[in-house]
């Protein structure tokens, strides 16, 4: 008997002939239940293969993935019809798992139409500013969800983002079954916040949303404060947001207290880094709903190496121009290196409230001829403008710009903040102390003085990001969170 096995997992519904196991309301079965309660199973199925079958099912029910030729090395299972029955109300789920010879199918890919299809969900993403990593995350997620057959809509602020955001919305609009609505949303908490909440309530009811996914502090608040449509999952991804504050300031106390109150309205908390999840537990408290850590991801196309422009500066920075990004520290580091006889040049790409103050700081340091502020642009375009990427942040969550630079094989110096050590993994010893311009200057000098070592580290980081931070894995993790949260909501009787 051949060792290679191609499993065929078929899910039947009495009333709906499509794979909907995760939405059926049936509780998941453990490996022990699969081994002990499966009817018609011969002694050919051992505990190891039962566990393997369970792992296979858990990995393939949420999203389409290539089907492996073997499942944890199990022998072919000779069964008549191993059958698992679970019922909820008037629905029955029949799960039939047959292990057949690898020659029974032309290819594993031929099974994809029958595996991993979840029912189409109505999803609304709610967020304030269409800028930065948060905007990229929402757009990547919304596009991928729509391409997987879900009906998606976007709700965002109408006062921020400018022409770049408008062009991005225009490009994705044909995929958004529930459209894109933009209304005024203030950055600060104010009496006008009732209008976005009311708008989200109306849109949620109109599209019969299964999921209201709020992003950032404001988007998360609007999604969770929207009443009505009780059966919808309220999901929240902070993207740093309120978690960047502490209890030592009045603003921090207000934001974190609000987060604690809104926790009771959270069915699903999706954190882009383990660091953010830990900060939430520490600053806000234990969640009432489901908690998942799903790392940000980049696309395969972004692994094409970036070629610097002929007139590229020595250093490139990409990000919002605000205090938390530590741009003042980077300017001070460049000034220090210049005093040491290193006449470095830099391009600081981005927009933000601190732009004018930073330009003045550059002028005061006598660096106006060496440091340029070209404004906001796409990360891929910006990465060509410098030869060494520097991330000088005082705080972060899991920044896309680090993933984008690593994917494009751009040499990188970054501080040890937020989820960045999760990206670097065993390479984390190269990370720099945050809030210290001298440490940043030393790291820049070391990178310039040892190009071969920097090249080796760059390639190692590129390989790590390719293995562990893909858009496909990000989307699969988010959708799996939605499905589990929906099941929890329905089992609770909320509708």
C-alpha positions as CSV (number, residue, x, y, z in Angstrom):
1,X,0.0,0.0,0.0
2,X,1.4,3.5,-0.9
3,X,2.6,5.7,1.8
4,X,1.5,8.9,0.1
5,X,-2.1,9.8,0.8
6,X,-4.4,12.4,-0.6
7,X,-7.2,13.2,1.9
8,X,-10.6,14.2,0.6
9,X,-12.6,16.2,3.1
10,X,-16.3,16.7,2.1
11,X,-18.7,18.6,4.2
12,X,-22.5,18.1,3.5
13,X,-25.3,20.2,4.8
14,X,-28.9,19.1,4.9
15,X,-30.2,22.5,3.8
16,X,-27.1,24.1,2.2
17,X,-24.9,22.1,-0.1
18,X,-21.8,24.0,0.4
19,X,-19.0,23.8,3.0
20,X,-20.1,25.8,6.0
21,X,-18.8,23.8,8.9
22,X,-17.4,26.7,10.8
23,X,-20.7,28.6,10.6
24,X,-23.0,25.7,11.4
25,X,-22.8,26.3,15.1
26,X,-21.4,22.8,15.7
27,X,-18.7,22.9,18.4
28,X,-15.2,21.7,17.2
29,X,-14.2,18.1,18.0
30,X,-11.0,17.2,19.7
31,X,-8.6,14.6,18.3
32,X,-9.8,12.2,21.0
33,X,-13.4,12.6,19.9
34,X,-12.4,11.9,16.3
35,X,-10.5,8.8,17.3
36,X,-13.1,7.6,19.9
37,X,-16.4,8.6,18.4
38,X,-16.0,8.0,14.7
39,X,-18.5,5.4,13.4
40,X,-17.6,2.7,11.0
41,X,-13.8,3.1,11.5
42,X,-11.6,0.1,11.4
43,X,-8.6,-0.4,13.6
44,X,-6.4,0.9,10.8
45,X,-6.9,4.4,12.2
46,X,-4.7,5.1,15.2
47,X,-4.5,8.0,17.6
48,X,-1.7,9.7,15.7
49,X,-3.7,9.6,12.5
50,X,-6.8,10.9,14.2
51,X,-4.8,13.9,15.5
52,X,-3.3,14.3,12.0
53,X,-6.8,14.4,10.5
54,X,-7.9,17.0,13.1
55,X,-4.8,19.2,12.3
56,X,-5.6,18.9,8.6
57,X,-9.3,19.9,9.1
58,X,-8.4,22.9,11.3
59,X,-6.0,24.2,8.8
60,X,-8.2,23.7,5.8
61,X,-11.7,24.7,6.9
62,X,-11.0,28.5,7.0
63,X,-9.3,29.3,3.7
64,X,-8.4,27.4,0.4
65,X,-4.9,26.0,0.7
66,X,-3.0,23.4,-1.3
67,X,-3.8,19.9,-0.1
68,X,-0.7,17.9,1.1
69,X,0.0,14.5,-0.4
70,X,0.6,13.1,3.1
71,X,-0.9,13.9,6.5
72,X,1.8,13.6,9.1
73,X,3.1,10.3,7.6
74,X,-0.1,8.2,8.3
75,X,-0.6,5.0,6.4
76,X,-3.6,4.9,4.1
77,X,-6.7,4.4,6.2
78,X,-8.9,1.5,5.0
79,X,-12.4,2.6,6.0
80,X,-15.9,2.0,4.7
81,X,-17.2,5.4,5.6
82,X,-15.8,7.1,8.7
83,X,-18.6,9.5,9.7
84,X,-18.9,12.2,12.3
85,X,-22.4,13.4,13.1
86,X,-23.1,16.6,15.0
87,X,-26.5,18.4,15.0
88,X,-27.7,21.9,16.0
89,X,-31.4,22.7,15.8
90,X,-32.6,21.4,12.4
91,X,-29.1,21.2,10.8
92,X,-26.8,18.3,10.6
93,X,-23.2,18.3,9.6
94,X,-21.9,15.2,7.9
95,X,-18.1,15.2,7.9
96,X,-16.7,12.4,5.7
97,X,-13.0,11.9,5.7
98,X,-11.6,9.3,3.2
99,X,-7.9,8.7,2.7
100,X,-7.4,7.5,-0.8
101,X,-4.4,6.6,-2.9
102,X,-2.5,9.6,-4.3
103,X,-3.3,8.2,-7.7
104,X,-7.0,8.6,-7.2
105,X,-6.8,12.3,-8.2
106,X,-5.0,14.0,-11.0
107,X,-3.4,16.5,-8.5
108,X,-3.9,17.7,-5.0
109,X,-5.0,21.1,-6.4
110,X,-8.0,19.4,-7.9
111,X,-9.4,19.1,-4.4
112,X,-9.3,22.8,-3.6
113,X,-12.8,23.6,-4.8
114,X,-14.2,21.2,-2.2
115,X,-12.0,22.2,0.7
116,X,-11.8,25.3,2.9
117,X,-14.7,27.3,1.5
118,X,-16.4,29.3,4.2
119,X,-19.8,30.9,3.6
120,X,-19.7,34.4,2.2
121,X,-19.7,37.0,5.0
122,X,-20.9,40.6,5.0
123,X,-18.0,42.6,6.4
124,X,-17.7,46.3,7.2
125,X,-14.3,47.8,8.0
126,X,-14.4,51.0,10.0
127,X,-11.4,53.3,10.5
128,X,-10.6,57.0,10.7
129,X,-7.5,58.1,8.8
130,X,-6.7,56.5,5.5
131,X,-2.9,56.9,5.9
132,X,0.1,54.8,7.0
133,X,0.3,51.2,8.0
134,X,-3.3,51.0,9.3
135,X,-4.6,52.1,5.9
136,X,-2.4,49.6,4.1
137,X,-3.6,46.8,6.4
138,X,-7.3,47.6,5.8
139,X,-6.9,47.8,2.1
140,X,-4.9,44.5,1.9
141,X,-7.4,42.8,4.1
142,X,-10.5,44.1,2.3
143,X,-9.1,43.3,-1.2
144,X,-8.2,39.7,-0.2
145,X,-11.5,39.1,1.5
146,X,-13.4,40.3,-1.5
147,X,-11.3,38.1,-3.8
148,X,-12.3,35.2,-1.6
149,X,-16.0,35.8,-2.2
150,X,-16.9,37.9,0.8
151,X,-19.0,41.1,0.5
152,X,-17.0,43.9,1.9
153,X,-17.5,47.6,2.6
154,X,-15.4,50.5,4.0
155,X,-16.2,53.4,6.2
156,X,-13.5,56.1,6.7
157,X,-12.9,59.7,7.4
158,X,-13.5,62.2,4.6
159,X,-11.1,64.9,5.8
160,X,-7.7,63.0,5.7
161,X,-5.7,61.1,3.2
162,X,-5.7,63.6,0.3
163,X,-5.3,62.5,-3.3
164,X,-3.4,59.4,-2.5
165,X,-6.2,58.0,-0.3
166,X,-8.8,59.0,-2.9
167,X,-6.9,57.2,-5.7
168,X,-6.5,54.0,-3.5
169,X,-10.3,54.1,-2.7
170,X,-11.1,54.5,-6.4
171,X,-8.9,51.5,-7.3
172,X,-10.5,49.1,-4.8
173,X,-14.1,50.4,-5.2
174,X,-15.1,47.8,-7.9
175,X,-14.4,45.0,-5.4
176,X,-16.4,46.5,-2.5
177,X,-19.9,45.0,-2.7
178,X,-21.0,47.2,0.2
179,X,-19.4,50.3,-1.2
180,X,-17.1,52.9,0.4
181,X,-18.6,55.7,2.5
182,X,-16.5,58.6,3.8
183,X,-17.8,61.0,6.5
184,X,-16.1,63.5,8.8
185,X,-14.3,61.9,11.8
186,X,-12.4,63.9,14.3
187,X,-9.0,62.7,15.7
188,X,-9.9,63.8,19.2
189,X,-12.9,62.7,21.2
190,X,-15.7,65.2,20.9
191,X,-19.5,65.7,20.8
192,X,-19.5,65.2,17.0
193,X,-18.6,61.5,17.4
194,X,-22.3,60.5,17.6
195,X,-22.6,61.1,13.8
196,X,-20.1,58.4,12.7
197,X,-21.5,56.0,15.3
198,X,-25.0,56.5,13.9
199,X,-23.7,56.1,10.3
200,X,-22.0,52.8,11.2
201,X,-25.3,51.6,12.9
202,X,-27.3,52.4,9.7
203,X,-24.8,50.8,7.4
204,X,-24.5,47.7,9.5
205,X,-28.3,47.2,9.5
206,X,-28.6,48.0,5.8
207,X,-26.0,45.4,4.7
208,X,-26.9,42.9,7.4
209,X,-23.3,42.9,8.5
210,X,-21.9,39.6,10.0
211,X,-18.7,41.4,11.1
212,X,-18.1,45.0,12.1
213,X,-14.3,45.3,12.2
214,X,-13.0,48.5,13.7
215,X,-9.3,49.6,13.2
216,X,-7.5,52.1,15.4
217,X,-8.9,53.8,18.5
218,X,-11.6,55.8,16.7
219,X,-12.6,53.0,14.2
220,X,-12.7,50.5,17.1
221,X,-14.9,52.8,19.2
222,X,-17.4,53.4,16.3
223,X,-17.7,49.8,15.4
224,X,-18.3,48.7,19.1
225,X,-20.6,51.5,20.0
226,X,-22.9,50.9,17.0
227,X,-26.1,49.4,18.5
228,X,-28.6,47.2,16.7
229,X,-27.7,44.2,14.5
230,X,-26.9,42.2,17.7
231,X,-25.8,39.1,15.8
232,X,-22.8,40.9,14.2
233,X,-19.4,40.2,15.5
234,X,-17.6,43.3,16.8
235,X,-13.9,42.9,16.0
236,X,-11.2,45.4,16.9
237,X,-7.6,45.8,15.8
238,X,-5.8,48.6,17.8
239,X,-2.8,49.2,15.4
240,X,-1.0,50.8,18.4
241,X,-3.6,53.5,18.9
242,X,-4.6,53.9,22.5
243,X,-2.1,51.3,23.6
244,X,0.7,53.8,22.9
245,X,-0.5,55.8,25.9
246,X,0.2,55.2,29.5
247,X,-1.8,55.8,32.7
248,X,0.7,58.5,33.7
249,X,-1.0,61.2,31.6
250,X,-4.6,62.5,31.6
251,X,-5.1,61.7,27.9
252,X,-3.8,58.2,28.6
253,X,-6.1,57.6,31.5
254,X,-9.1,58.8,29.3
255,X,-8.2,56.6,26.3
256,X,-7.3,53.5,28.3
257,X,-10.5,53.8,30.5
258,X,-12.5,54.0,27.3
259,X,-10.8,50.9,26.0
260,X,-11.7,49.1,29.2
261,X,-15.3,50.1,29.0
262,X,-15.5,49.1,25.3
263,X,-13.9,45.7,26.1
264,X,-17.4,44.5,27.0
265,X,-18.5,45.2,23.5
266,X,-15.6,43.3,21.9
267,X,-16.3,39.8,20.5
268,X,-12.9,39.5,18.8
269,X,-9.6,41.3,19.5
270,X,-7.1,41.0,16.7
271,X,-3.6,42.1,17.6
272,X,-0.9,42.5,14.9
273,X,1.8,41.6,17.4
274,X,2.2,39.6,20.7
275,X,3.6,42.8,22.1
276,X,0.3,44.7,21.5
277,X,-1.7,41.8,23.0
278,X,0.5,41.9,26.1
279,X,0.2,45.7,26.4
280,X,-3.6,45.4,26.1
281,X,-3.7,42.9,29.0
282,X,-1.4,45.1,31.1
283,X,-3.0,48.5,30.4
284,X,-6.6,47.6,29.7
285,X,-7.3,44.2,31.3
286,X,-8.3,40.7,30.3
287,X,-10.6,40.5,27.2
288,X,-14.2,39.4,27.5
289,X,-14.2,38.0,23.9
290,X,-11.8,36.0,21.7
291,X,-8.2,37.2,21.4
292,X,-6.0,36.4,18.4
293,X,-2.5,37.5,17.4
294,X,-2.3,37.8,13.6
295,X,0.9,39.4,12.2
296,X,0.8,41.8,9.3
297,X,1.9,40.4,6.0
298,X,3.4,41.5,2.7
299,X,2.8,40.2,-0.8
300,X,5.1,38.1,-3.0
301,X,5.6,40.9,-5.4
302,X,7.2,43.0,-2.7
303,X,10.1,40.6,-2.5
304,X,11.6,41.9,-5.7
305,X,14.8,43.6,-4.6
306,X,14.7,47.4,-4.4
307,X,17.3,49.2,-6.6
308,X,18.3,52.6,-5.2
309,X,18.0,55.6,-7.5
310,X,21.2,57.1,-8.8
311,X,20.7,60.2,-6.7
312,X,19.6,58.2,-3.6
313,X,20.7,59.7,-0.2
314,X,22.6,57.8,2.4
315,X,19.6,57.4,4.7
316,X,15.8,57.0,4.1
317,X,13.1,57.4,6.7
318,X,9.4,56.6,5.9
319,X,6.5,57.3,8.2
320,X,4.3,59.8,9.8
321,X,6.0,63.0,10.9
322,X,5.2,63.0,14.6
323,X,7.0,62.7,17.9
324,X,6.4,58.9,18.4
325,X,8.4,58.1,15.3
326,X,11.6,59.6,16.8
327,X,12.5,61.7,13.7
328,X,14.0,64.3,16.0
329,X,16.4,61.7,17.3
330,X,17.4,60.7,13.7
331,X,18.1,64.3,12.9
332,X,20.3,64.7,16.0
333,X,22.1,61.4,15.1
334,X,22.9,62.7,11.6
335,X,24.1,66.0,13.0
336,X,26.4,64.1,15.4
337,X,27.8,62.0,12.6
338,X,28.5,65.1,10.5
339,X,30.5,66.6,13.4
340,X,32.5,63.4,13.4
341,X,33.4,63.9,9.7
342,X,30.6,61.9,8.1
343,X,28.7,64.3,5.8
344,X,25.6,62.1,5.4
345,X,22.5,62.9,3.4
346,X,18.9,61.8,4.2
347,X,15.4,61.8,2.8
348,X,12.5,61.9,5.3
349,X,9.4,60.7,3.5
350,X,5.9,61.3,5.0
351,X,3.4,63.8,6.2
352,X,2.2,64.8,9.7
353,X,1.6,67.5,12.3
354,X,5.3,67.8,13.2
355,X,6.5,68.6,9.7
356,X,7.2,72.3,10.2
357,X,8.9,71.7,13.5
358,X,11.1,69.1,12.0
359,X,12.1,71.3,9.1
360,X,13.0,74.0,11.6
361,X,15.1,71.5,13.6
362,X,17.0,70.6,10.5
363,X,17.6,74.3,9.7
364,X,18.8,74.9,13.3
365,X,21.3,72.0,12.9
366,X,22.6,73.5,9.6
367,X,21.4,70.4,7.7
368,X,18.9,72.0,5.3
369,X,21.1,71.2,2.3
370,X,21.5,67.6,3.4
371,X,18.0,66.5,4.5
372,X,15.0,66.6,2.2
373,X,11.3,66.4,3.0
374,X,9.6,65.2,-0.2
375,X,6.2,64.5,1.4
376,X,4.1,61.3,1.4
377,X,4.5,58.6,-1.2
378,X,4.2,54.8,-1.5
379,X,6.7,52.8,0.5
380,X,8.0,51.0,-2.6
381,X,8.7,54.3,-4.4
382,X,10.2,55.9,-1.2
383,X,12.6,53.0,-0.6
384,X,14.4,53.8,-3.8
385,X,15.4,57.2,-2.4
386,X,17.9,56.0,0.2
387,X,20.5,53.3,0.7
388,X,20.0,52.6,4.4
389,X,16.6,52.6,6.0
390,X,16.4,53.9,9.5
391,X,13.4,53.4,11.8
392,X,14.0,55.6,14.9
393,X,10.6,55.1,16.6
394,X,10.0,55.6,20.3
395,X,7.0,53.2,20.1
396,X,5.4,50.9,17.5
397,X,3.1,48.0,17.1
398,X,4.3,45.8,14.1
399,X,5.2,48.4,11.5
400,X,4.7,47.6,7.8
401,X,7.6,49.7,6.8
402,X,10.0,47.2,8.5
403,X,8.4,44.3,6.6
404,X,8.5,46.3,3.3
405,X,12.1,47.2,3.7
406,X,13.1,43.6,4.6
407,X,11.1,42.2,1.7
408,X,12.9,44.6,-0.7
409,X,16.3,43.7,0.7
410,X,16.9,47.2,1.9
411,X,19.6,47.5,4.7
412,X,17.8,48.4,7.9
413,X,18.6,50.0,11.2
414,X,15.7,50.0,13.7
415,X,15.0,50.5,17.3
416,X,13.9,47.7,19.7
417,X,10.2,48.7,20.2
418,X,6.8,47.1,20.0
419,X,6.6,44.0,17.8
420,X,9.8,44.6,15.8
421,X,11.6,41.9,17.8
422,X,8.9,39.5,16.6
423,X,9.9,40.4,13.0
424,X,13.6,40.0,13.7
425,X,13.4,36.9,15.8
426,X,17.0,35.5,16.3
427,X,18.4,38.6,14.6
428,X,17.1,40.9,17.4
429,X,20.5,41.5,18.8
430,X,21.0,44.0,16.0
431,X,18.1,46.2,17.3
432,X,18.9,49.6,18.8
433,X,18.0,51.1,22.1
434,X,15.0,53.5,21.6
435,X,14.9,57.2,22.6
436,X,18.7,57.4,22.2
437,X,20.2,59.5,19.4
438,X,23.7,58.4,20.2
439,X,22.7,54.7,19.9
440,X,21.1,55.4,16.6
441,X,24.2,57.3,15.3
442,X,26.4,54.4,16.4
443,X,24.2,51.8,14.6
444,X,24.2,53.9,11.4
445,X,28.0,54.2,11.5
446,X,28.4,50.5,12.1
447,X,26.1,49.7,9.1
448,X,28.1,52.0,6.8
449,X,31.5,50.7,8.1
450,X,30.6,47.0,7.7
451,X,28.6,46.6,4.5
452,X,29.3,42.8,4.2
453,X,27.9,42.1,7.7
454,X,24.9,44.3,7.0
455,X,24.3,42.5,3.7
456,X,24.2,39.1,5.4
457,X,21.8,40.4,8.0
458,X,19.6,41.9,5.3
459,X,19.4,38.6,3.4
460,X,18.7,36.7,6.6
461,X,15.9,39.1,7.6
462,X,14.5,38.9,4.1
463,X,14.3,35.1,4.3
464,X,12.6,35.3,7.7
465,X,9.9,37.7,6.5
466,X,9.3,35.5,3.5
467,X,8.7,32.5,5.7
468,X,6.5,34.1,8.4
469,X,4.8,37.3,7.3
470,X,2.6,36.8,4.2
471,X,-0.6,38.4,3.3
472,X,-2.2,35.0,2.8
473,X,-1.4,34.0,6.3
474,X,-2.7,37.3,7.7
475,X,-6.0,37.0,5.8
476,X,-6.4,33.4,6.9
477,X,-5.9,34.3,10.5
478,X,-8.4,37.1,10.5
479,X,-11.1,35.1,8.7
480,X,-10.5,32.2,11.1
481,X,-11.0,34.7,14.0
482,X,-14.2,35.9,12.4
483,X,-15.6,32.4,12.1
484,X,-14.8,31.4,15.6
485,X,-16.3,34.6,17.0
486,X,-19.4,34.2,14.9
487,X,-19.8,30.7,16.3
488,X,-19.4,32.0,19.9
489,X,-22.0,34.7,19.3
490,X,-24.5,32.2,17.9
491,X,-23.9,29.7,20.7
492,X,-24.5,32.5,23.2
493,X,-28.0,33.0,21.8
494,X,-27.4,36.6,20.8
495,X,-29.2,37.7,17.7
